[in-house]
Structure formats: structure tokens, C-alpha cells
Amino acid sequence: MNIKFSPPDMSEAEVEEVAGALRSGWITTGPRTKELERNIASWLGTEKCVCLNSQTACAEMALRLLGVGEGDEVIVPAYTYTASASVVCHVGATLVLVDTQENSLEMDYGAVERAITERTKAIIPVDIAGIPCDYDRIYEIAERKRSIFKPQSELQRALGRVAVMADAAHSFGASYKGKMIGSVADFTSFSFHAVKNLTTAEGGALTWRTIDGVSSDDIYKQLQLFSLHGQSKDALAKTQLGAWEYDIVGTWYKCNMTDIAAGIGLAQFKRYPEMLRRRREIIKRYDDAFKPLGVEVLSHYTDAYQSSGHLYLTRVPGITAEQRNEIIIKMAEAGVACNVHYKPLPMHTAYKNLGFDIKDFPRAYAHFENEITLPLHTCLTDEETQYVIEKYTAIIKGEYIK
């Protein structure tokens, strides 16, 4: 067996959509991108959606839309990928990291509340593995701190509190208390990177809740300006007869999605319900096999939320980081690619240089030390799924579970 960790699930439908884009003569942002935006907004229950070239771009544009910048603070969990935090640095704000909970990969909400100051403008919770955070708790915290919030922009004044900006890179298709992720947080950024459940090769989407006194059309228009150099007309609008002239209304950015990428996304979107169903099926098989061994796994499906089933994280109690690495090597020797999610940010050079020390985040390190992520994707066959189960079980039972 040679089982990859997370290959893209492509079919002839994706090939046909991309070929259609190529043959149409329109390959940059155009009708396919707009169609994908409409499909996503309709499915998630939001008024609008903007598709850009990455989740990172989506999160950064949301911060810029809010007017977050120098002198402001943004709270991010230490247990995440760099994209959750780097966007804070991109806009010149101060990054505030908080530890995880003792028995959960969610951020420590008590630490979040203690970290909020008059300078705090946003909280970025992360839906790790596709499992929604406790958004009710996060909003309760933001509301309790409303009295010390000092807005610096019109959009901040409209919210009247710290903004909740979900990093939903993993959770496209997840739901929280009956509402689709994308319609729960103030702003939600999704990833359509090659390893994600739904992919556009590279890409992402930004959605937002309706904000009293603020037009979603105006937000959409501003995001279009941000993503296309501040140009008052996109390329498609300029193709209309006599419509060549445009204005540059701001010296902004370039992070739009192309119609080639959107073509992949449109085909994936049609297939997505079945892809989510298959992920849930594999997770159940894994759970049934590993829970009896004492391996700790995440709860993907509960009465409170439904996961997108993006990653299958496991923890082997009591092992060291070195033993964890040995298990990953043994799995690789058996032909199964595994991974680790995540090496906490304070362990990376860039964040050490910002002054963070992993000693200040003991629970994040404890989660990382014995974490192993198994393959979970819709290219896995039943035979391959069983092979992963058998090999992981044999390695765990043989050497690490007493």
C-alpha cells in the first residue's frame, strides 16, 4: 500500500469545468467566480460571499475592512497554523496568543477573556479539524467586554464590540447549533487549498453576518476593490463596449480568484454533499477501531455541532514527542503517510522572534507532544481505510498501549 495523507479528489467533472473556462476565453475573475460566490452564499445562508486566492487573503482583507492596524490587538490561539496569526502581523497589529484548554484543542476561553483590553479589536477562533468552536461562549465574552471596546472605524462602531473572525480553513460544510459555519461568526474565512475537503487548487472564500446599519453590498464592493488594486471596474466590466475607463480609488492589493480555479470549485461544490458523507463514514470506522484502544480522538458529530470531517487527529496518552515521531516513521514504513496538527506557533522561529515562548503555553505543547493525524480523505477506499486501521492498531498495541 501507498496511502497518501491528503491528495485532491478530482473527477472528470473538474476537468470539464476547467476546460470550459479555458475554451471560453475568460480565465481570470469572471462568470465562474461569481457563480461560485452565489452558490456558497446561498448554501451557507449569507447575503454575500467573496472568493479570493487563499484563506489568508480572506482573513487579511476582513481585518483591513474592519480597519484593524497599528496599535490594535488581535487574539489568536497558539495551537494553529501560521496563517491564523500572520495576517495580524500583515496589518501591523499586535498579536496576542492564548493557550488551549486542558482537554480540548479549542482556545482557552477564560484566557481569551483575560486577554481582552481597550486595544483588542478582534478574536480569531480556529475550527481545528473542521469542528466548530464554542461560538456562543465567544460572543458572550465579546458582549461582556463591550463597555471597554474603543472603536476606530465605522464598521467597528457598527459592531460595537470585539469582532469574531472565524478561521474556518478546515470547516467548510460544518454547522453549529443548526447554522452553517460561514453565517455564525461576524466574518468567516474558508480555505480551498489543495489539501482541503473542497479545493480550487489555491483559493478561499470570505463570508459575513448581516451587520445592522451596514450594507452587505457595500462590504462586497469594498472587498472587490481591496482584491483588485483598488480598481473601480474589474476586467469583466471593462470588456463592455466603450467601458475601458476606470479609476484607482486606493493603493490596495491583488488577491482575486481566477475562473480556472472557480471552475474546479464549481465541480467540487456539486459533489460536496457526497464527499462530506464519505468523510463521516471513514471517521466512524476510525472511531470504532481506535476508541477501544484508549487512543484519544475528537468528537466530530454531536447534538451541538456537525463537523466537516477535515482531519482525523489522534493522541496516544503518555508517549513523548520522540515516541510519537517513531510511530509516524513506522506508519510511513508501512506505506501510510501521517502528519501532526499542529506544532504550536511559539515553537517556530518567526514567533520566537516576536517574543513568544512555548513555556507560556504548556497545554498547547502537551497536545502537540503526542498528536498524530491519520489520512482522512475521499480518495480512501474501504480497503485502504481498513489497512490504516490495522497498521495503526498493531503499532499502538504492540509498543505503546499497555
C-alpha positions in Angstrom: 0.0 0.0 0.0 1.0 3.6 -0.6 -1.6 5.7 1.2 -1.1 9.5 0.8 -2.1 11.9 3.5 -4.5 14.2 1.7 -4.5 14.1 -2.1 -7.0 16.2 -4.1 -10.2 14.3 -5.1 -10.5 15.1 -8.8 -13.0 13.8 -11.3 -13.9 14.4 -15.0 -16.3 17.0 -13.8 -13.5 19.2 -12.6 -11.6 18.6 -15.9 -14.7 19.6 -17.9 -15.2 22.8 -15.9 -11.6 23.9 -16.3 -11.6 23.1 -20.0 -14.8 25.1 -20.3 -13.1 28.1 -18.7 -10.1 27.7 -21.0 -12.2 27.4 -24.1 -14.4 30.4 -23.1 -11.5 32.8 -23.4 -12.2 34.1 -19.9 -9.7 32.7 -17.4 -9.3 35.3 -14.7 -12.0 36.6 -12.3 -15.3 36.4 -14.3 -18.6 34.5 -14.5 -17.5 31.2 -12.9 -16.1 33.0 -9.9 -19.3 35.0 -9.5 -21.3 31.8 -9.8 -19.2 30.1 -7.1 -19.7 33.0 -4.8 -23.5 32.9 -5.3 -23.6 29.1 -4.7 -21.6 29.4 -1.5 -23.6 32.3 -0.1 -26.9 30.5 -0.8 -25.7 27.3 0.8 -24.3 29.0 3.9 -27.2 31.4 4.3 -25.4 34.6 3.9 -26.2 37.6 1.8 -22.9 37.7 0.0 -19.6 35.8 -0.4 -16.3 36.9 -1.9 -13.9 34.3 -3.4 -10.2 35.2 -3.2 -6.9 33.4 -3.8 -6.5 32.0 -0.3 -8.0 31.8 3.2 -5.1 34.0 4.3 -6.1 36.8 1.9 -9.7 36.5 3.1 -8.7 36.9 6.7 -6.4 39.8 6.0 -9.0 41.6 3.9 -11.5 41.2 6.7 -9.1 42.8 9.1 -8.4 45.6 6.7 -12.1 46.1 6.1 -12.6 46.5 9.9 -9.7 49.0 10.0 -7.5 46.9 12.3 -3.9 48.1 12.3 -1.1 49.5 14.3 -1.9 50.0 18.0 -4.6 47.4 17.9 -4.5 43.8 19.4 -6.0 40.6 17.9 -6.3 37.4 19.9 -5.3 34.1 18.3 -4.8 30.5 19.7 -1.2 29.3 19.9 -2.3 25.9 18.7 -2.9 26.6 15.0 -1.2 27.1 11.6 0.7 30.3 11.0 -2.0 31.7 8.6 -4.3 32.3 11.6 -1.8 34.6 13.1 0.4 36.0 10.3 -2.5 38.1 9.0 -2.4 40.1 12.2 1.2 40.9 11.6 0.4 41.8 7.9 -1.9 44.6 9.0 0.6 45.9 11.6 -1.5 45.0 14.7 -0.2 43.3 17.8 -0.6 39.5 18.0 -1.9 38.1 21.3 -1.6 34.4 21.6 -3.6 32.3 24.1 -3.2 28.7 25.3 -5.6 25.8 24.6 -7.9 24.2 27.0 -6.6 21.3 29.0 -8.9 18.7 27.4 -9.7 20.3 24.1 -7.9 21.8 21.1 -10.2 24.9 21.4 -8.7 28.1 22.7 -8.8 28.7 26.5 -11.9 30.9 26.6 -11.0 32.1 30.1 -7.6 33.2 28.8 -9.3 35.0 25.9 -11.5 37.0 28.3 -8.5 37.9 30.4 -6.5 39.0 27.3 -9.1 41.5 26.1 -8.1 45.1 26.6 -9.2 48.5 25.3 -6.9 47.8 22.3 -8.5 44.5 21.3 -10.3 44.7 18.0 -10.8 41.0 17.1 -10.7 37.4 18.2 -9.8 34.7 15.7 -11.1 31.3 16.8 -9.9 28.3 14.8 -12.2 25.4 13.8 -9.5 22.8 14.0 -10.1 19.6 12.1 -13.5 21.0 10.9 -15.0 21.1 14.4 -16.7 24.4 15.2 -15.6 26.3 18.3 -18.0 27.3 21.1 -19.2 30.4 19.4 -21.9 31.1 22.0 -19.1 31.4 24.6 -17.0 33.6 22.4 -19.9 36.0 21.8 -20.7 36.1 25.5 -17.1 37.1 26.2 -17.2 39.8 23.5 -20.5 41.2 24.9 -19.2 41.2 28.5 -16.2 43.3 27.3 -18.4 45.7 25.2 -18.0 48.5 27.8 -14.2 48.7 27.3 -14.3 48.4 23.5 -13.0 51.5 21.7 -14.0 51.5 18.0 -11.7 53.2 15.5 -13.7 52.7 12.3 -17.3 52.9 11.1 -17.5 49.2 10.8 -16.1 48.7 14.3 -18.7 51.3 15.6 -21.5 49.3 13.9 -20.4 46.1 15.7 -19.9 47.9 19.0 -17.7 45.2 20.3 -14.7 43.0 19.6 -15.2 41.3 16.2 -15.4 37.5 16.0 -13.4 36.4 12.9 -13.5 32.7 12.4 -10.6 30.9 10.8 -12.7 28.2 9.2 -10.0 26.9 6.9 -11.0 23.4 7.9 -14.7 23.7 8.4 -16.4 24.4 5.1 -19.7 22.5 5.4 -19.7 22.3 9.2 -22.6 23.6 11.2 -23.1 25.0 14.7 -26.4 24.7 16.5 -28.3 24.4 13.2 -26.5 27.3 11.5 -23.9 26.7 8.8 -20.4 27.8 9.6 -20.0 31.0 7.5 -23.1 32.5 8.9 -22.1 32.2 12.6 -19.1 34.5 13.1 -19.0 38.2 12.2 -16.5 37.2 9.4 -15.6 33.7 8.3 -12.6 32.8 6.1 -12.5 29.4 4.3 -9.6 27.7 2.6 -9.9 25.8 -0.7 -6.2 24.8 -0.8 -5.3 21.6 -2.5 -5.4 19.5 0.8 -8.9 20.8 1.9 -12.2 19.0 1.6 -13.3 21.2 -1.3 -10.5 22.6 -3.4 -9.9 25.2 -6.1 -6.1 24.3 -6.1 -5.5 27.6 -4.3 -8.3 29.7 -3.1 -10.6 30.8 -0.3 -13.9 32.4 0.5 -15.0 35.1 2.9 -18.5 35.4 4.3 -20.0 37.7 6.9 -23.1 38.1 9.1 -25.5 40.9 8.4 -24.4 43.9 10.4 -27.0 46.4 11.5 -26.7 49.7 9.6 -24.1 48.2 7.1 -24.9 47.2 3.6 -23.6 43.8 2.5 -23.4 45.2 -1.0 -21.1 47.9 0.3 -18.9 45.3 2.0 -18.8 43.2 -1.1 -17.8 46.2 -3.2 -15.0 47.2 -0.8 -13.6 43.7 -0.8 -13.6 43.7 -4.6 -11.7 46.9 -4.5 -9.2 45.5 -2.0 -8.6 42.4 -4.0 -8.1 44.1 -7.4 -5.7 47.0 -6.8 -8.4 49.4 -5.8 -9.6 49.4 -9.4 -13.2 50.7 -9.8 -14.0 48.2 -12.6 -13.0 44.6 -12.8 -11.7 43.1 -16.1 -15.1 41.7 -17.0 -16.8 45.1 -16.6 -14.2 46.7 -18.7 -14.9 44.4 -21.7 -18.3 46.1 -22.2 -18.4 48.3 -25.3 -16.8 51.7 -24.6 -16.2 50.8 -20.9 -12.4 50.9 -20.9 -12.0 53.8 -18.5 -11.6 53.1 -14.8 -10.3 54.8 -11.6 -7.9 53.6 -8.9 -9.6 54.6 -5.7 -7.0 53.1 -3.3 -3.5 51.7 -3.4 -4.7 48.2 -2.4 -4.0 44.6 -3.1 -4.1 41.7 -5.6 -5.6 38.5 -4.4 -8.6 37.7 -6.6 -9.7 34.2 -7.6 -9.5 33.1 -11.2 -12.2 31.5 -13.3 -10.0 28.5 -13.8 -9.8 28.0 -10.0 -13.5 28.7 -9.7 -14.2 26.1 -12.3 -12.6 23.4 -10.1 -14.7 24.8 -7.2 -18.0 24.6 -9.1 -17.5 20.9 -9.9 -16.4 20.2 -6.4 -19.4 22.0 -5.0 -21.8 19.8 -6.9 -20.0 16.7 -5.5 -19.6 18.0 -2.0 -22.6 16.5 -0.1 -21.4 13.0 -1.1 -17.8 13.9 -0.1 -18.9 15.1 3.3 -20.9 11.8 3.7 -17.9 9.7 2.8 -15.7 11.6 5.3 -18.2 10.9 8.1 -18.3 7.2 7.1 -14.5 6.9 7.4 -14.5 8.8 10.8 -17.0 6.3 12.2 -14.8 3.4 11.1 -11.8 5.0 12.7 -13.6 5.8 15.9 -15.0 2.3 16.3 -11.4 0.9 15.9 -9.4 3.4 18.0 -11.6 4.4 20.9 -11.5 0.9 22.5 -7.6 1.1 22.4 -7.6 4.2 24.6 -6.5 6.4 21.8 -7.9 9.9 22.3 -9.9 11.2 19.3 -12.0 14.3 18.6 -15.8 14.3 18.6 -16.8 15.3 15.1 -20.6 15.0 15.3 -22.7 16.0 18.3 -26.1 17.5 19.1 -24.4 20.9 19.2 -22.4 20.8 16.0 -21.6 18.9 12.9 -18.0 18.8 11.7 -16.8 19.0 8.1 -14.6 15.9 8.9 -11.5 17.6 7.6 -8.8 16.0 9.8 -8.6 12.9 12.0 -6.4 13.9 14.9 -5.4 11.2 17.5 -3.5 11.4 20.7 -1.6 8.5 22.2 -1.7 9.1 26.0 1.6 9.1 27.9 4.0 9.0 24.9 6.8 11.5 24.3 7.4 13.6 21.2 10.2 11.2 20.3 7.9 8.2 20.6 5.3 10.0 18.6 7.8 10.5 15.8 8.8 6.8 15.9 5.1 5.9 15.3 4.9 8.2 12.3 8.0 6.6 10.9 6.7 3.1 11.4 3.5 4.1 9.7 5.5 5.5 6.8 7.4 2.3 6.5 4.1 0.5 6.3 3.1 2.8 3.4 0.8 5.2 5.3 1.6 8.9 5.4 0.7 10.6 8.7 1.1 14.2 9.9 1.0 16.4 13.0 -1.5 19.2 13.6 0.0 21.4 14.9 3.4 22.4 16.0 2.3 25.3 18.2 3.2 28.8 16.9 5.6 29.7 19.8 7.9 26.8 18.7 8.5 28.4 15.3 11.4 30.8 14.7 9.2 33.6 13.4 7.1 33.6 16.6 10.1 33.2 18.9 11.4 36.3 17.3 8.2 38.1 18.2 8.9 37.2 21.8 6.7 34.2 22.3 7.9 31.2 24.4 6.4 27.7 24.3 6.8 27.5 28.1 4.0 30.0 28.4 1.7 27.6 26.5 2.0 24.3 28.4 -1.3 22.9 27.3 -0.6 23.6 23.6 2.7 21.8 24.0 1.0 18.8 25.8 -1.5 18.4 23.0 1.3 18.6 20.3 3.6 16.2 22.1 1.6 13.0 21.4 -0.6 14.0 18.5 -0.7 12.0 15.2 -3.0 12.8 12.3 -4.1 9.9 10.2 -5.1 10.0 6.5 -8.7 11.2 6.0 -9.9 12.0 2.5 -12.4 10.9 -0.1 -9.9 9.1 -2.3 -9.5 6.5 0.5 -11.1 3.1 -0.4 -12.6 0.8 2.2 -9.7 -1.5 1.8 -7.2 1.4 2.4 -9.2 2.6 5.4 -9.0 -0.9 6.9 -5.3 -1.1 6.2 -4.7 2.2 8.1 -6.7 0.8 11.0 -4.8 -2.5 11.1 -1.3 -0.9 10.9 -2.0 1.8 13.4 -3.6 -0.6 15.8 -0.7 -3.0 15.5 1.9 -0.3 16.2 -0.1 1.2 19.1 -1.0 -2.1 20.7 2.4 -3.6 20.2 4.5 -0.9 21.7 2.6 2.0 23.4 -0.7 0.8 24.8 -0.2 -1.3 28.0 
